[in-house]
Amino acid sequence: DNDSVTYHISLMNLLSTLAEGEVRFVESVCRTLVSMKDVVFTLLDTTIPLERRLPYFKFLTWVYLRSAEGSVESGAFGYE
């Protein structure tokens, strides 16, 4: 139903906003709750209106991409 969809989208937006501060604990919790595969699957689903997919893009950016960027810069992946 529409209320549960709205709740889910709001939750994704909240989680991604919390991850914006690059708090490793929050990023870890977010990764535990939602896999990258699920996020990408949702982003690629063209039956979902774009405005409903935007929180997933924000989530992908802050939980997976930005945190990985910081890990590479810090040498956590073994790159110099």
Distance bins in CASP14 RR format, pairs under 12 A and 6 or more apart:
PFRMAT RR
TARGET T0000
AUTHOR 0000-0000-0000
RMODE 2
METHOD distances of the structure
MODEL  1
1 7 0 0 0 0 1 0 0 0 0 0 0
1 8 0 0 0 0 0 1 0 0 0 0 0
2 8 0 0 0 0 0 1 0 0 0 0 0
2 9 0 0 0 0 0 1 0 0 0 0 0
2 52 0 0 0 0 0 1 0 0 0 0 0
3 9 0 0 0 0 0 1 0 0 0 0 0
3 10 0 0 0 0 0 1 0 0 0 0 0
4 10 0 0 0 0 0 1 0 0 0 0 0
4 11 0 0 0 0 0 1 0 0 0 0 0
5 11 0 0 0 0 0 1 0 0 0 0 0
5 12 0 0 0 0 0 1 0 0 0 0 0
5 42 0 0 0 0 0 1 0 0 0 0 0
5 48 0 0 0 0 1 0 0 0 0 0 0
5 49 0 0 0 0 0 1 0 0 0 0 0
5 51 0 0 0 0 0 1 0 0 0 0 0
5 52 1 0 0 1 0 0 0 0 0 0 0
5 53 0 0 0 0 0 1 0 0 0 0 0
5 55 0 0 0 0 0 1 0 0 0 0 0
6 12 0 0 0 0 0 1 0 0 0 0 0
6 13 0 0 0 0 0 1 0 0 0 0 0
6 51 0 0 0 0 0 1 0 0 0 0 0
6 52 0 0 0 0 1 0 0 0 0 0 0
6 55 0 0 0 0 0 1 0 0 0 0 0
7 13 0 0 0 0 0 1 0 0 0 0 0
7 14 0 0 0 0 0 1 0 0 0 0 0
7 55 0 0 0 0 0 1 0 0 0 0 0
8 14 0 0 0 0 0 1 0 0 0 0 0
8 15 0 0 0 0 0 1 0 0 0 0 0
8 33 0 0 0 0 0 1 0 0 0 0 0
8 34 0 0 0 0 0 1 0 0 0 0 0
8 38 0 0 0 0 0 1 0 0 0 0 0
8 42 0 0 0 0 0 1 0 0 0 0 0
8 48 0 0 0 0 0 1 0 0 0 0 0
8 52 0 0 0 0 1 0 0 0 0 0 0
8 53 0 0 0 0 0 1 0 0 0 0 0
8 55 0 0 0 0 1 0 0 0 0 0 0
8 56 0 0 0 0 0 1 0 0 0 0 0
8 59 0 0 0 0 0 1 0 0 0 0 0
9 15 0 0 0 0 0 1 0 0 0 0 0
9 16 0 0 0 0 0 1 0 0 0 0 0
9 42 0 0 0 0 0 1 0 0 0 0 0
9 48 0 0 0 0 1 0 0 0 0 0 0
9 49 0 0 0 0 0 1 0 0 0 0 0
9 51 0 0 0 0 1 0 0 0 0 0 0
9 52 1 0 1 0 0 0 0 0 0 0 0
9 53 0 0 0 0 1 0 0 0 0 0 0
9 54 0 0 0 0 1 0 0 0 0 0 0
9 55 1 0 1 0 0 0 0 0 0 0 0
9 56 0 0 0 0 1 0 0 0 0 0 0
9 57 0 0 0 0 0 1 0 0 0 0 0
9 58 0 0 0 0 0 1 0 0 0 0 0
9 59 0 0 0 0 0 1 0 0 0 0 0
10 16 0 0 0 0 0 1 0 0 0 0 0
10 17 0 0 0 0 0 1 0 0 0 0 0
10 52 0 0 0 0 0 1 0 0 0 0 0
10 55 1 0 0 1 0 0 0 0 0 0 0
11 17 0 0 0 0 0 1 0 0 0 0 0
11 18 0 0 0 0 0 1 0 0 0 0 0
11 30 0 0 0 0 0 1 0 0 0 0 0
11 33 0 0 0 0 1 0 0 0 0 0 0
11 34 0 0 0 0 1 0 0 0 0 0 0
11 55 0 0 0 0 1 0 0 0 0 0 0
11 56 0 0 0 0 0 1 0 0 0 0 0
11 59 0 0 0 0 1 0 0 0 0 0 0
12 18 0 0 0 0 0 1 0 0 0 0 0
12 19 0 0 0 0 0 1 0 0 0 0 0
12 30 0 0 0 0 1 0 0 0 0 0 0
12 33 0 0 0 0 1 0 0 0 0 0 0
12 34 1 0 0 1 0 0 0 0 0 0 0
12 38 0 0 0 0 0 1 0 0 0 0 0
12 39 0 0 0 0 1 0 0 0 0 0 0
12 42 0 0 0 0 1 0 0 0 0 0 0
12 43 0 0 0 0 0 1 0 0 0 0 0
12 52 0 0 0 0 1 0 0 0 0 0 0
12 53 0 0 0 0 1 0 0 0 0 0 0
12 54 0 0 0 0 1 0 0 0 0 0 0
12 55 1 0 1 0 0 0 0 0 0 0 0
12 56 1 0 1 0 0 0 0 0 0 0 0
12 57 0 0 0 0 1 0 0 0 0 0 0
12 58 1 0 0 1 0 0 0 0 0 0 0
12 59 1 0 1 0 0 0 0 0 0 0 0
12 60 0 0 0 0 0 1 0 0 0 0 0
12 61 0 0 0 0 0 1 0 0 0 0 0
12 62 0 0 0 0 0 1 0 0 0 0 0
12 63 0 0 0 0 1 0 0 0 0 0 0
13 19 0 0 0 0 0 1 0 0 0 0 0
13 20 0 0 0 0 0 1 0 0 0 0 0
13 51 0 0 0 0 0 1 0 0 0 0 0
13 52 0 0 0 0 0 1 0 0 0 0 0
13 53 0 0 0 0 0 1 0 0 0 0 0
13 54 0 0 0 0 1 0 0 0 0 0 0
13 55 1 0 1 0 0 0 0 0 0 0 0
13 56 0 0 0 0 1 0 0 0 0 0 0
13 57 0 0 0 0 0 1 0 0 0 0 0
13 58 1 0 0 1 0 0 0 0 0 0 0
13 59 0 0 0 0 1 0 0 0 0 0 0
13 62 0 0 0 0 0 1 0 0 0 0 0
14 20 0 0 0 0 0 1 0 0 0 0 0
14 26 0 0 0 0 0 1 0 0 0 0 0
14 29 0 0 0 0 0 1 0 0 0 0 0
14 30 0 0 0 0 0 1 0 0 0 0 0
14 33 0 0 0 0 0 1 0 0 0 0 0
14 55 0 0 0 0 1 0 0 0 0 0 0
14 58 0 0 0 0 0 1 0 0 0 0 0
14 59 0 0 0 0 1 0 0 0 0 0 0
14 62 0 0 0 0 0 1 0 0 0 0 0
15 23 0 0 0 0 0 1 0 0 0 0 0
15 26 1 0 0 1 0 0 0 0 0 0 0
15 27 0 0 0 0 1 0 0 0 0 0 0
15 28 0 0 0 0 0 1 0 0 0 0 0
15 29 0 0 0 0 1 0 0 0 0 0 0
15 30 1 0 1 0 0 0 0 0 0 0 0
15 31 0 0 0 0 0 1 0 0 0 0 0
15 32 0 0 0 0 0 1 0 0 0 0 0
15 33 1 0 0 1 0 0 0 0 0 0 0
15 34 1 0 0 1 0 0 0 0 0 0 0
15 39 0 0 0 0 0 1 0 0 0 0 0
15 55 0 0 0 0 1 0 0 0 0 0 0
15 56 0 0 0 0 0 1 0 0 0 0 0
15 58 0 0 0 0 1 0 0 0 0 0 0
15 59 1 0 0 1 0 0 0 0 0 0 0
15 60 0 0 0 0 0 1 0 0 0 0 0
15 62 0 0 0 0 1 0 0 0 0 0 0
15 63 1 0 0 1 0 0 0 0 0 0 0
15 64 0 0 0 0 0 1 0 0 0 0 0
16 26 0 0 0 0 1 0 0 0 0 0 0
16 27 0 0 0 0 0 1 0 0 0 0 0
16 30 1 0 0 1 0 0 0 0 0 0 0
16 33 0 0 0 0 0 1 0 0 0 0 0
16 34 0 0 0 0 1 0 0 0 0 0 0
16 39 0 0 0 0 1 0 0 0 0 0 0
16 54 0 0 0 0 1 0 0 0 0 0 0
16 55 1 0 0 1 0 0 0 0 0 0 0
16 56 0 0 0 0 1 0 0 0 0 0 0
16 57 0 0 0 0 1 0 0 0 0 0 0
16 58 1 0 1 0 0 0 0 0 0 0 0
16 59 1 0 1 0 0 0 0 0 0 0 0
16 60 0 0 0 0 1 0 0 0 0 0 0
16 61 1 0 0 1 0 0 0 0 0 0 0
16 62 1 0 1 0 0 0 0 0 0 0 0
16 63 1 0 0 1 0 0 0 0 0 0 0
16 64 0 0 0 0 0 1 0 0 0 0 0
16 65 0 0 0 0 0 1 0 0 0 0 0
16 66 0 0 0 0 0 1 0 0 0 0 0
16 67 0 0 0 0 0 1 0 0 0 0 0
17 23 0 0 0 0 0 1 0 0 0 0 0
17 26 0 0 0 0 1 0 0 0 0 0 0
17 30 0 0 0 0 0 1 0 0 0 0 0
17 55 0 0 0 0 1 0 0 0 0 0 0
17 58 1 0 0 1 0 0 0 0 0 0 0
17 59 0 0 0 0 1 0 0 0 0 0 0
17 61 0 0 0 0 0 1 0 0 0 0 0
17 62 1 0 0 1 0 0 0 0 0 0 0
17 63 0 0 0 0 0 1 0 0 0 0 0
18 24 0 0 0 0 0 1 0 0 0 0 0
18 25 0 0 0 0 1 0 0 0 0 0 0
18 26 1 0 1 0 0 0 0 0 0 0 0
18 27 0 0 0 0 1 0 0 0 0 0 0
18 28 0 0 0 0 0 1 0 0 0 0 0
18 29 0 0 0 0 1 0 0 0 0 0 0
18 30 1 0 0 1 0 0 0 0 0 0 0
18 33 0 0 0 0 0 1 0 0 0 0 0
18 58 0 0 0 0 0 1 0 0 0 0 0
18 59 0 0 0 0 0 1 0 0 0 0 0
18 62 0 0 0 0 1 0 0 0 0 0 0
18 63 0 0 0 0 1 0 0 0 0 0 0
19 25 0 0 0 0 0 1 0 0 0 0 0
19 26 1 0 1 0 0 0 0 0 0 0 0
19 27 1 0 1 0 0 0 0 0 0 0 0
19 28 0 0 0 0 1 0 0 0 0 0 0
19 29 0 0 0 0 1 0 0 0 0 0 0
19 30 1 0 1 0 0 0 0 0 0 0 0
19 31 0 0 0 0 1 0 0 0 0 0 0
19 33 0 0 0 0 0 1 0 0 0 0 0
19 34 0 0 0 0 0 1 0 0 0 0 0
19 55 0 0 0 0 0 1 0 0 0 0 0
19 58 0 0 0 0 1 0 0 0 0 0 0
19 59 1 0 0 1 0 0 0 0 0 0 0
19 60 0 0 0 0 0 1 0 0 0 0 0
19 61 0 0 0 0 1 0 0 0 0 0 0
19 62 1 0 1 0 0 0 0 0 0 0 0
19 63 1 0 1 0 0 0 0 0 0 0 0
19 64 0 0 0 0 1 0 0 0 0 0 0
19 65 0 0 0 0 0 1 0 0 0 0 0
19 66 1 0 0 1 0 0 0 0 0 0 0
19 67 1 0 0 1 0 0 0 0 0 0 0
20 26 0 0 0 0 1 0 0 0 0 0 0
20 27 0 0 0 0 0 1 0 0 0 0 0
20 30 0 0 0 0 0 1 0 0 0 0 0
20 58 0 0 0 0 1 0 0 0 0 0 0
20 59 0 0 0 0 0 1 0 0 0 0 0
20 61 0 0 0 0 1 0 0 0 0 0 0
20 62 1 0 1 0 0 0 0 0 0 0 0
20 63 0 0 0 0 1 0 0 0 0 0 0
20 66 0 0 0 0 1 0 0 0 0 0 0
20 67 0 0 0 0 0 1 0 0 0 0 0
21 27 0 0 0 0 1 0 0 0 0 0 0
21 30 0 0 0 0 0 1 0 0 0 0 0
21 62 1 0 0 1 0 0 0 0 0 0 0
21 63 0 0 0 0 0 1 0 0 0 0 0
21 66 0 0 0 0 1 0 0 0 0 0 0
21 67 0 0 0 0 0 1 0 0 0 0 0
22 28 0 0 0 0 0 1 0 0 0 0 0
22 30 0 0 0 0 0 1 0 0 0 0 0
22 61 0 0 0 0 0 1 0 0 0 0 0
22 62 0 0 0 0 1 0 0 0 0 0 0
22 63 0 0 0 0 0 1 0 0 0 0 0
22 65 0 0 0 0 0 1 0 0 0 0 0
22 66 1 0 0 1 0 0 0 0 0 0 0
22 67 1 0 0 1 0 0 0 0 0 0 0
22 68 0 0 0 0 0 1 0 0 0 0 0
22 69 0 0 0 0 1 0 0 0 0 0 0
22 70 1 0 0 1 0 0 0 0 0 0 0
22 71 0 0 0 0 0 1 0 0 0 0 0
22 73 0 0 0 0 0 1 0 0 0 0 0
22 74 0 0 0 0 0 1 0 0 0 0 0
23 29 0 0 0 0 1 0 0 0 0 0 0
23 30 0 0 0 0 1 0 0 0 0 0 0
23 62 0 0 0 0 0 1 0 0 0 0 0
23 63 0 0 0 0 0 1 0 0 0 0 0
23 66 0 0 0 0 0 1 0 0 0 0 0
23 67 0 0 0 0 1 0 0 0 0 0 0
24 30 0 0 0 0 0 1 0 0 0 0 0
24 31 0 0 0 0 0 1 0 0 0 0 0
24 63 0 0 0 0 0 1 0 0 0 0 0
24 66 0 0 0 0 0 1 0 0 0 0 0
24 67 1 0 0 1 0 0 0 0 0 0 0
24 70 0 0 0 0 0 1 0 0 0 0 0
24 71 0 0 0 0 1 0 0 0 0 0 0
24 74 0 0 0 0 0 1 0 0 0 0 0
24 76 0 0 0 0 0 1 0 0 0 0 0
25 31 0 0 0 0 0 1 0 0 0 0 0
25 32 0 0 0 0 0 1 0 0 0 0 0
25 67 0 0 0 0 0 1 0 0 0 0 0
26 32 0 0 0 0 0 1 0 0 0 0 0
26 33 0 0 0 0 0 1 0 0 0 0 0
26 59 0 0 0 0 0 1 0 0 0 0 0
26 62 0 0 0 0 1 0 0 0 0 0 0
26 63 0 0 0 0 1 0 0 0 0 0 0
26 66 0 0 0 0 0 1 0 0 0 0 0
26 67 0 0 0 0 1 0 0 0 0 0 0
27 33 0 0 0 0 0 1 0 0 0 0 0
27 34 0 0 0 0 0 1 0 0 0 0 0
27 36 0 0 0 0 0 1 0 0 0 0 0
27 59 0 0 0 0 0 1 0 0 0 0 0
27 61 0 0 0 0 0 1 0 0 0 0 0
27 62 1 0 0 1 0 0 0 0 0 0 0
27 63 1 0 1 0 0 0 0 0 0 0 0
27 64 0 0 0 0 1 0 0 0 0 0 0
27 65 0 0 0 0 0 1 0 0 0 0 0
27 66 0 0 0 0 1 0 0 0 0 0 0
27 67 1 0 1 0 0 0 0 0 0 0 0
27 68 0 0 0 0 1 0 0 0 0 0 0
27 69 0 0 0 0 0 1 0 0 0 0 0
27 70 0 0 0 0 0 1 0 0 0 0 0
27 71 0 0 0 0 0 1 0 0 0 0 0
28 34 0 0 0 0 0 1 0 0 0 0 0
28 63 0 0 0 0 1 0 0 0 0 0 0
28 64 0 0 0 0 0 1 0 0 0 0 0
28 67 0 0 0 0 1 0 0 0 0 0 0
29 63 0 0 0 0 1 0 0 0 0 0 0
30 36 0 0 0 0 0 1 0 0 0 0 0
30 38 0 0 0 0 0 1 0 0 0 0 0
30 39 0 0 0 0 1 0 0 0 0 0 0
30 56 0 0 0 0 0 1 0 0 0 0 0
30 58 0 0 0 0 0 1 0 0 0 0 0
30 59 1 0 0 1 0 0 0 0 0 0 0
30 60 0 0 0 0 0 1 0 0 0 0 0
30 61 0 0 0 0 0 1 0 0 0 0 0
30 62 0 0 0 0 1 0 0 0 0 0 0
30 63 1 0 1 0 0 0 0 0 0 0 0
30 64 0 0 0 0 1 0 0 0 0 0 0
30 66 0 0 0 0 0 1 0 0 0 0 0
30 67 0 0 0 0 1 0 0 0 0 0 0
31 37 0 0 0 0 0 1 0 0 0 0 0
31 38 0 0 0 0 0 1 0 0 0 0 0
31 39 0 0 0 0 1 0 0 0 0 0 0
31 59 0 0 0 0 0 1 0 0 0 0 0
31 60 0 0 0 0 0 1 0 0 0 0 0
31 62 0 0 0 0 0 1 0 0 0 0 0
31 63 1 0 0 1 0 0 0 0 0 0 0
31 64 1 0 0 1 0 0 0 0 0 0 0
31 67 0 0 0 0 1 0 0 0 0 0 0
31 68 0 0 0 0 0 1 0 0 0 0 0
32 38 0 0 0 0 0 1 0 0 0 0 0
32 63 0 0 0 0 0 1 0 0 0 0 0
33 39 0 0 0 0 0 1 0 0 0 0 0
33 59 0 0 0 0 1 0 0 0 0 0 0
33 63 0 0 0 0 1 0 0 0 0 0 0
34 40 0 0 0 0 0 1 0 0 0 0 0
34 41 0 0 0 0 0 1 0 0 0 0 0
34 42 0 0 0 0 1 0 0 0 0 0 0
34 43 0 0 0 0 0 1 0 0 0 0 0
34 55 0 0 0 0 0 1 0 0 0 0 0
34 56 0 0 0 0 1 0 0 0 0 0 0
34 59 1 0 0 1 0 0 0 0 0 0 0
34 60 0 0 0 0 1 0 0 0 0 0 0
34 62 0 0 0 0 0 1 0 0 0 0 0
34 63 1 0 0 1 0 0 0 0 0 0 0
34 64 0 0 0 0 1 0 0 0 0 0 0
35 41 0 0 0 0 1 0 0 0 0 0 0
35 42 0 0 0 0 0 1 0 0 0 0 0
35 56 0 0 0 0 0 1 0 0 0 0 0
35 59 0 0 0 0 0 1 0 0 0 0 0
35 60 0 0 0 0 0 1 0 0 0 0 0
35 63 0 0 0 0 0 1 0 0 0 0 0
35 64 0 0 0 0 1 0 0 0 0 0 0
36 42 0 0 0 0 0 1 0 0 0 0 0
36 43 0 0 0 0 0 1 0 0 0 0 0
36 56 0 0 0 0 0 1 0 0 0 0 0
36 59 0 0 0 0 1 0 0 0 0 0 0
36 60 1 0 0 1 0 0 0 0 0 0 0
36 61 0 0 0 0 0 1 0 0 0 0 0
36 63 0 0 0 0 1 0 0 0 0 0 0
36 64 1 0 1 0 0 0 0 0 0 0 0
36 65 0 0 0 0 1 0 0 0 0 0 0
36 67 0 0 0 0 0 1 0 0 0 0 0
36 68 0 0 0 0 1 0 0 0 0 0 0
37 43 0 0 0 0 0 1 0 0 0 0 0
37 44 0 0 0 0 0 1 0 0 0 0 0
37 60 0 0 0 0 0 1 0 0 0 0 0
37 64 0 0 0 0 0 1 0 0 0 0 0
38 44 0 0 0 0 0 1 0 0 0 0 0
38 45 0 0 0 0 0 1 0 0 0 0 0
38 56 0 0 0 0 1 0 0 0 0 0 0
38 59 0 0 0 0 1 0 0 0 0 0 0
38 60 0 0 0 0 0 1 0 0 0 0 0
38 63 0 0 0 0 0 1 0 0 0 0 0
38 64 0 0 0 0 0 1 0 0 0 0 0
39 45 0 0 0 0 0 1 0 0 0 0 0
39 53 0 0 0 0 1 0 0 0 0 0 0
39 55 0 0 0 0 1 0 0 0 0 0 0
39 56 1 0 1 0 0 0 0 0 0 0 0
39 57 0 0 0 0 1 0 0 0 0 0 0
39 58 0 0 0 0 0 1 0 0 0 0 0
39 59 1 0 1 0 0 0 0 0 0 0 0
39 60 1 0 1 0 0 0 0 0 0 0 0
39 61 0 0 0 0 1 0 0 0 0 0 0
39 62 0 0 0 0 0 1 0 0 0 0 0
39 63 1 0 0 1 0 0 0 0 0 0 0
39 64 1 0 0 1 0 0 0 0 0 0 0
39 65 0 0 0 0 0 1 0 0 0 0 0
40 53 0 0 0 0 0 1 0 0 0 0 0
40 56 0 0 0 0 1 0 0 0 0 0 0
40 57 0 0 0 0 0 1 0 0 0 0 0
40 59 0 0 0 0 0 1 0 0 0 0 0
40 60 1 0 0 1 0 0 0 0 0 0 0
40 64 0 0 0 0 1 0 0 0 0 0 0
40 65 0 0 0 0 0 1 0 0 0 0 0
41 47 0 0 0 0 0 1 0 0 0 0 0
41 48 0 0 0 0 0 1 0 0 0 0 0
41 53 0 0 0 0 0 1 0 0 0 0 0
41 56 0 0 0 0 1 0 0 0 0 0 0
41 60 0 0 0 0 0 1 0 0 0 0 0
42 48 1 0 0 1 0 0 0 0 0 0 0
42 49 0 0 0 0 0 1 0 0 0 0 0
42 50 0 0 0 0 0 1 0 0 0 0 0
42 52 0 0 0 0 1 0 0 0 0 0 0
42 53 1 0 0 1 0 0 0 0 0 0 0
42 54 0 0 0 0 0 1 0 0 0 0 0
42 55 0 0 0 0 1 0 0 0 0 0 0
42 56 1 0 1 0 0 0 0 0 0 0 0
42 57 0 0 0 0 1 0 0 0 0 0 0
42 59 0 0 0 0 1 0 0 0 0 0 0
42 60 0 0 0 0 1 0 0 0 0 0 0
43 50 0 0 0 0 1 0 0 0 0 0 0
43 52 0 0 0 0 0 1 0 0 0 0 0
43 53 1 0 1 0 0 0 0 0 0 0 0
43 54 0 0 0 0 1 0 0 0 0 0 0
43 55 0 0 0 0 0 1 0 0 0 0 0
43 56 1 0 1 0 0 0 0 0 0 0 0
43 57 1 0 0 1 0 0 0 0 0 0 0
43 58 0 0 0 0 0 1 0 0 0 0 0
43 59 0 0 0 0 1 0 0 0 0 0 0
43 60 1 0 0 1 0 0 0 0 0 0 0
43 61 0 0 0 0 0 1 0 0 0 0 0
43 64 0 0 0 0 0 1 0 0 0 0 0
44 53 0 0 0 0 1 0 0 0 0 0 0
44 56 0 0 0 0 1 0 0 0 0 0 0
44 57 0 0 0 0 0 1 0 0 0 0 0
44 60 0 0 0 0 0 1 0 0 0 0 0
45 52 0 0 0 0 1 0 0 0 0 0 0
45 53 1 0 0 1 0 0 0 0 0 0 0
45 56 0 0 0 0 1 0 0 0 0 0 0
46 52 0 0 0 0 0 1 0 0 0 0 0
46 53 0 0 0 0 1 0 0 0 0 0 0
47 53 0 0 0 0 0 1 0 0 0 0 0
48 54 0 0 0 0 0 1 0 0 0 0 0
48 55 0 0 0 0 0 1 0 0 0 0 0
48 56 0 0 0 0 1 0 0 0 0 0 0
48 57 0 0 0 0 0 1 0 0 0 0 0
49 55 0 0 0 0 0 1 0 0 0 0 0
49 56 0 0 0 0 0 1 0 0 0 0 0
50 56 0 0 0 0 0 1 0 0 0 0 0
50 57 0 0 0 0 1 0 0 0 0 0 0
51 57 0 0 0 0 0 1 0 0 0 0 0
53 59 0 0 0 0 0 1 0 0 0 0 0
53 60 0 0 0 0 0 1 0 0 0 0 0
54 60 0 0 0 0 0 1 0 0 0 0 0
54 61 0 0 0 0 0 1 0 0 0 0 0
55 61 0 0 0 0 0 1 0 0 0 0 0
55 62 0 0 0 0 0 1 0 0 0 0 0
55 63 0 0 0 0 0 1 0 0 0 0 0
56 62 0 0 0 0 0 1 0 0 0 0 0
56 63 0 0 0 0 0 1 0 0 0 0 0
56 64 0 0 0 0 0 1 0 0 0 0 0
57 63 0 0 0 0 0 1 0 0 0 0 0
57 64 0 0 0 0 0 1 0 0 0 0 0
57 65 0 0 0 0 1 0 0 0 0 0 0
58 64 0 0 0 0 0 1 0 0 0 0 0
58 65 0 0 0 0 0 1 0 0 0 0 0
58 66 0 0 0 0 0 1 0 0 0 0 0
59 65 0 0 0 0 1 0 0 0 0 0 0
59 66 0 0 0 0 0 1 0 0 0 0 0
59 67 0 0 0 0 0 1 0 0 0 0 0
60 66 0 0 0 0 1 0 0 0 0 0 0
60 67 0 0 0 0 0 1 0 0 0 0 0
60 68 0 0 0 0 0 1 0 0 0 0 0
61 67 0 0 0 0 1 0 0 0 0 0 0
61 68 0 0 0 0 0 1 0 0 0 0 0
61 69 0 0 0 0 1 0 0 0 0 0 0
62 68 0 0 0 0 0 1 0 0 0 0 0
62 69 0 0 0 0 0 1 0 0 0 0 0
62 70 0 0 0 0 0 1 0 0 0 0 0
63 69 0 0 0 0 0 1 0 0 0 0 0
64 70 0 0 0 0 0 1 0 0 0 0 0
64 71 0 0 0 0 0 1 0 0 0 0 0
65 71 0 0 0 0 0 1 0 0 0 0 0
65 72 0 0 0 0 0 1 0 0 0 0 0
66 72 0 0 0 0 0 1 0 0 0 0 0
66 73 0 0 0 0 0 1 0 0 0 0 0
67 73 0 0 0 0 0 1 0 0 0 0 0
67 74 0 0 0 0 0 1 0 0 0 0 0
67 76 0 0 0 0 1 0 0 0 0 0 0
67 77 0 0 0 0 0 1 0 0 0 0 0
68 74 0 0 0 0 0 1 0 0 0 0 0
68 75 0 0 0 0 0 1 0 0 0 0 0
68 76 0 0 0 0 1 0 0 0 0 0 0
68 77 0 0 0 0 1 0 0 0 0 0 0
68 79 0 0 0 0 0 1 0 0 0 0 0
69 75 0 0 0 0 0 1 0 0 0 0 0
69 76 0 0 0 0 0 1 0 0 0 0 0
69 77 0 0 0 0 0 1 0 0 0 0 0
69 79 0 0 0 0 0 1 0 0 0 0 0
70 76 1 0 0 1 0 0 0 0 0 0 0
70 77 0 0 0 0 1 0 0 0 0 0 0
70 79 0 0 0 0 0 1 0 0 0 0 0
71 77 1 0 1 0 0 0 0 0 0 0 0
71 78 0 0 0 0 1 0 0 0 0 0 0
71 79 0 0 0 0 1 0 0 0 0 0 0
72 78 0 0 0 0 1 0 0 0 0 0 0
72 79 1 0 1 0 0 0 0 0 0 0 0
72 80 0 0 0 0 0 1 0 0 0 0 0
73 79 0 0 0 0 1 0 0 0 0 0 0
73 80 0 0 0 0 0 1 0 0 0 0 0
74 80 0 0 0 0 0 1 0 0 0 0 0
END
